Amino acid sequence: MDPISDNLNNTGVQIAWIAPALGVLSFTVLVLFRKYLPQQGSFISIASMLASFGVFCYVLNSFMSSGGGVFSVEWFNIGTHSFTLGIIVDELSLVMLGLVTFVAANVQVFSIGYMKGDGSFGWYFAVHSLFAASMLMLVLSDNLLLLYMAWELVGVCSYLLIGFWYEKRSAAEAAKKAFVTTRIGDIGLLVGILLLYKATGTFNILDIFHAASNGGVDSTILTSSLLLIFLGAMGKSAQFPLHVWLPDAMEGPTPVSALIHAATMVVAGVFLVARLFPIFTTTESTMFIISTVGLTTALLTAGIALVMTDLKRVLAYSTISHLGFMMLTLGSFGYTAALFHLITHAFAKALLFLCAGSIAHGTNDVRDIRKMGGLWRRMPITSGVFSIGLFALAGIPPLSGFFSKDEILVAILDNGNLLFFSLTVLAALLSSLYMARLFFLVVLGPLKAENEHAHESPLVMTVPLILLAFLSIFAGLIGPGFAGYSGIGDWLFFDKPHHYHINFLVATLSLFAGIGGFVLGWMIYYRGIYSSSLISKRFSRVHNLLENKYYIDEFYQKIIDTVALAFARFLANFDRVVINDAAVNGTGRSVFLSGWRLRYLETGKVYNYALGMALGLVSIGLFWWFVVPSI
């Protein structure tokens, strides 16, 4: 297979494929030999991920000096159609390559302490390696066929890890729910990809961009295919109404949740829209739908996060809400702002979920935030970095989330939709409020009896937390730039460089949303000036609606029971009665009965045969005499 590259002098482009290949190799080794390896081979998984991060560093350095490009090899041929297997190295793929490898490496190191003593310790690290490798393959793919294969492999790995403790009924059900729900979106993605292939004759992403920009794709076909592709992004990124799987995915190990929410599964949908952004922007109706779905998701799930009592579920709904922010921003043509927030959110959310795992480890698996409180007295390191993550996602300056949230608001305001802008500020206020709720109920307050024997986690768990906390504080500086380096908008942009600038109106509203949410949280959850229980009773209908997640799960279950299962029963009866009993068994039975009747003609007696011949001759004669003349 001869390599094809548009930048043969750039070795970084040619070796970027090694990053996902190392994960696949680690998975293969651990599946085959983990039983014979010390610590069931976890060191191999971690080493492969650190090596993948090293590949990222090399590719980044090469990119900064020589630029990016595409590297591909011939895959297979069908008739005159040739299909390639290739990678694309550009600013977007580099951001995701660094993000996935760094977060995955920290999560794996943390997992050594969290998963210690688990009977499937080696299998956990094997699937973890394949999960990260699948995401790396997805973000590097230069064609939609390879991207779809990696997309599905990400889904398979998430199924295996969400249902890792499959002996628990809730974990098994959560894995199935995630798999089935995302399949709905994946069907749309597949059909959308096939429509684009039919219209352009290629799966290559850059060739599709060229065909679409030159009017080579009918506008109706293009819009239809983009909406179907966005349906796939909605499923993976848990956008309303396909968001229901993500909160239940908390049944998997907490480090898995950190990886899913920060750098792999759920950011795949945001990445997909960003990767195909040049053709999404050609249809304003599609962009409006993306922004509407994103805003709806951000608002609805922020409300649910305010009433959830399970720590991991609060963080899960927070993730969905912030993914909504990213989709809203992409739909508002804020390419750089959306990806900037993806970066800052990834570090802070990985930190928060790993802190949730550290809290569970130190408190004997206490997850109800009403039973927490005063943890800073027993777990000072975890509580400190947990607070940093909360402040960062709430948008408190000068932490990273403030800078990216500010850019989101600027992008939406620049798009000219004041209603969307106002509702986004409200969603940001709610985001700060539920983060404040966690801070005052989990970290501060009196020490609860359940936490008297709580203890800090070991270094193998706290060191990754400190690293992620550091980035949650300072990652926002890549927005305006620092130490002589240009800001992210001068490097990662769609149409033209997007220089970071301060809009004082937006900055004021952003500060109000961030600090105001914490002030309100202090009044409700710490000082009790406004009792949360009284508020719940006063607005009981709203509280019940939020607590029951708008009854969407019940609605889906009703649809399944009354439509899906009823249709399944119809098909089962049709299969049994018509296909099996009538068509298959009926044919066989007719042959049997015919043979059973015809056996009387075969008596073995000559006079019976003679009688048959005589009757036959008489019948032929009568037919010839009476019937033939009248014809």
C-alpha positions, 0 to 999 in steps of 0.5 A, spaced: 500 500 500 503 506 497 502 512 502 499 518 500 500 525 503 500 532 502 506 534 506 511 528 505 516 533 509 512 533 515 514 526 519 508 528 525 503 527 520 506 521 518 506 518 525 500 521 528 497 514 527 501 511 532 497 514 538 491 510 537 495 504 534 498 504 541 492 503 545 489 497 540 496 494 541 495 495 549 488 492 549 490 486 545 496 484 549 492 485 555 486 481 553 491 475 551 496 475 556 493 479 562 493 473 567 500 472 566 502 479 568 503 483 574 498 487 576 494 484 571 498 489 566 495 495 568 502 498 567 502 496 560 495 500 559 498 506 562 505 506 559 501 506 552 497 512 554 503 516 556 507 514 550 501 516 546 501 523 549 508 523 547 506 522 540 502 528 541 507 532 543 512 530 537 506 531 532 504 538 535 512 540 535 512 538 528 505 542 526 508 548 529 514 548 525 512 545 518 504 545 518 499 539 518 496 535 512 493 528 510 496 521 510 493 515 508 494 509 504 489 505 500 484 501 503 480 497 498 477 497 492 470 496 489 469 496 482 472 503 480 471 506 487 477 506 491 477 507 499 483 510 503 485 509 510 487 516 513 488 521 518 488 528 518 492 533 522 490 540 523 488 544 529 482 541 531 485 534 531 491 536 535 487 539 540 483 533 541 489 528 540 492 532 546 486 532 550 484 525 550 491 522 551 492 527 557 485 526 561 486 518 559 493 518 562 490 521 568 484 517 569 488 511 568 493 512 574 487 514 578 484 508 577 490 504 580 488 506 587 480 506 585 480 499 582 484 496 587 482 489 589 477 488 583 476 482 580 476 484 573 482 489 574 486 487 568 480 487 563 478 494 566 485 497 563 484 493 557 477 496 555 480 503 557 485 502 552 481 501 547 476 506 549 481 511 548 484 508 542 477 509 539 476 516 540 483 518 538 482 514 531 475 518 531 478 525 531 484 523 526 480 520 521 480 523 514 474 520 511 467 519 514 467 511 513 473 510 518 470 515 522 463 511 523 467 505 524 471 509 530 464 512 532 461 505 533 467 502 537 467 508 542 459 506 543 461 499 544 467 500 549 462 505 553 457 499 553 462 495 556 465 500 561 458 502 563 456 495 564 463 493 567 459 491 574 454 487 570 452 483 576 449 489 578 442 489 575 442 497 575 449 497 571 447 492 566 440 496 564 444 502 564 449 499 559 443 497 555 440 504 555 446 507 553 447 503 547 440 503 545 439 510 545 445 512 542 443 507 536 437 511 534 442 517 533 447 512 530 442 510 524 441 517 523 449 518 522 449 512 518 444 514 513 447 522 513 454 519 511 451 515 505 447 520 503 453 525 502 457 519 499 451 518 494 451 526 492 459 526 492 462 519 490 467 520 496 467 519 503 473 523 504 472 529 508 476 534 505 473 532 498 466 533 501 467 540 503 470 542 496 464 539 493 459 542 497 462 549 497 462 549 489 455 547 489 456 540 487 451 537 492 443 539 492 441 543 497 435 539 499 440 533 500 445 537 503 440 539 509 437 532 510 444 529 510 446 534 515 440 534 520 441 526 520 448 527 522 447 532 527 442 526 530 448 522 531 451 528 534 445 529 539 445 521 541 453 521 543 453 528 546 446 527 550 442 532 547 435 533 548 431 529 547 436 523 547 440 525 553 436 520 558 442 515 557 448 519 560 445 520 568 444 512 568 451 511 565 453 513 572 453 506 574 459 504 571 466 505 575 467 513 577 474 513 573 470 511 567 465 517 568 470 522 568 473 519 561 466 519 558 464 526 560 471 529 559 474 527 553 471 521 549 464 519 548 460 525 549 465 530 546 464 526 540 458 529 538 461 536 539 467 534 535 463 531 529 459 538 528 466 542 529 469 537 524 464 538 519 463 545 520 464 548 513 458 544 510 454 545 516 455 553 516 452 552 508 445 551 511 442 556 516 436 552 518 441 547 520 445 552 524 438 554 527 436 547 529 443 546 532 443 552 537 436 551 539 437 544 541 443 546 545 440 551 548 434 547 550 438 542 553 442 547 557 436 550 560 432 543 562 438 539 564 441 545 569 434 545 572 434 538 573 441 538 576 439 543 582 434 537 585 438 531 584 441 528 590 446 523 588 453 527 587 455 523 580 448 525 577 448 532 579 455 532 575 452 528 569 446 533 568 452 538 569 455 535 563 449 535 559 448 542 560 455 544 558 455 540 552 448 544 550 452 550 551 457 548 546 452 546 541 449 552 542 455 556 541 457 552 534 450 553 532 451 561 533 457 560 529 462 560 535 467 555 532 473 557 537 468 559 543 465 552 543 472 548 542 475 553 547 469 551 552 470 544 550 477 544 553 476 548 559 470 543 561 474 537 560 479 539 565 474 541 570 469 535 569 475 530 569 477 533 576 470 533 579 468 526 577 475 523 579 474 527 586 467 524 586 471 517 586 476 520 591 470 522 596 467 515 595 473 511 596 474 515 602 467 515 605 465 508 604 461 510 597 457 515 600 454 518 594 448 522 597 450 529 598 445 530 603 449 525 607 456 529 606 458 536 609 464 538 612 469 534 608 474 539 608 476 537 615 477 529 613 479 530 606 483 537 605 486 535 598 480 532 595 476 538 598 480 543 595 481 541 588 474 539 588 472 546 590 477 549 584 473 544 579 466 547 582 469 554 581 472 553 574 465 550 571 461 556 575 465 561 571 468 564 577 474 569 575 480 568 574 479 560 573 478 557 566 471 557 566 470 564 566 474 565 560 470 560 555 464 562 558 465 569 556 467 567 549 460 563 549 456 569 551 460 574 546 459 569 540 451 568 541 451 576 542 455 577 535 450 572 532 444 577 534 439 573 537 438 577 544 433 572 546 438 566 546 443 571 549 438 572 555 436 565 556 444 563 556 445 568 561 440 564 565 443 557 564 449 560 566 446 563 573 443 556 574 450 552 572 453 557 578 447 555 583 448 548 582 455 548 583 454 552 589 450 547 592 455 542 591 460 546 594 456 548 600 453 541 602 459 537 600 465 541 602 463 546 607 458 545 613 458 541 619 461 534 619 456 529 618 456 522 622 457 518 616 463 522 614 467 521 621 471 516 619 472 519 612 480 519 610 484 522 604 485 518 598 492 515 597 497 519 592 496 515 586 489 518 586 491 525 589 496 527 584 492 526 578 487 531 581 492 536 583 494 536 575 487 537 573 486 542 578 492 546 575 489 546 568 482 548 571 485 554 574 490 556 568 487 553 562 483 559 561 489 563 559 490 560 552 484 564 550 487 571 551 494 568 550 500 568 555 507 569 555 508 572 548 503 566 545 497 568 541 490 566 544 487 560 541 483 564 537 489 566 533 490 559 532 484 555 532 478 558 528 474 557 522 474 562 517 478 568 520 482 569 526 478 570 532 482 575 537 480 575 544 477 581 546 473 583 552 466 586 551 464 589 558 457 588 558 458 581 557 463 580 562 459 584 567 453 579 566 458 573 566 460 576 573 453 576 575 451 569 573 458 566 576 458 570 582 451 571 583 449 564 583 454 562 589 451 568 593 444 565 592 447 558 593 450 561 600 443 564 602 440 558 600 444 552 602 449 555 607 446 560 611 439 558 610 436 565 609 431 562 604 430 554 606 431 550 600 425 545 603 420 551 603 422 553 596 421 546 594 414 546 598 412 552 595 414 550 588 412 543 589 409 542 582 416 545 579 420 541 584 416 534 582 417 536 575 425 537 575 425 531 580 422 526 575 426 529 570 420 532 566 417 525 566 421 523 559 423 516 561 416 515 563 414 517 557 419 513 553 417 507 557 410 508 555 412 508 548 416 502 548 410 498 552 404 501 548 408 501 541 414 498 541 412 492 545 405 491 541 409 492 534 414 486 537 408 482 539 405 483 532 411 481 529 412 475 533 405 472 532 406 474 524 412 470 524 409 464 528 402 464 524 404 466 517 411 465 516 413 459 520 406 455 521 403 457 514 409 458 509 414 453 512 411 448 516 404 448 511 409 447 505 412 441 509 405 438 511 402 439 504 407 435 501 407 430 507 399 429 506 400 429 499 404 423 499 400 420 505 394 420 500 398 418 493 401 412 497 394 408 496 396 408 488 402 404 489 399 398 491 403 393 487 397 389 484 397 388 477 390 388 476 389 395 480 394 398 475 390 395 469 384 398 472 387 405 472 390 404 465 383 402 462 379 408 466 385 413 463 383 410 456 376 411 457 377 418 460 381 420 454 376 417 449 370 421 452 374 427 452 376 427 445 369 425 443 365 430 447 370 436 448 374 436 443 369 438 437 366 443 441 373 447 442 
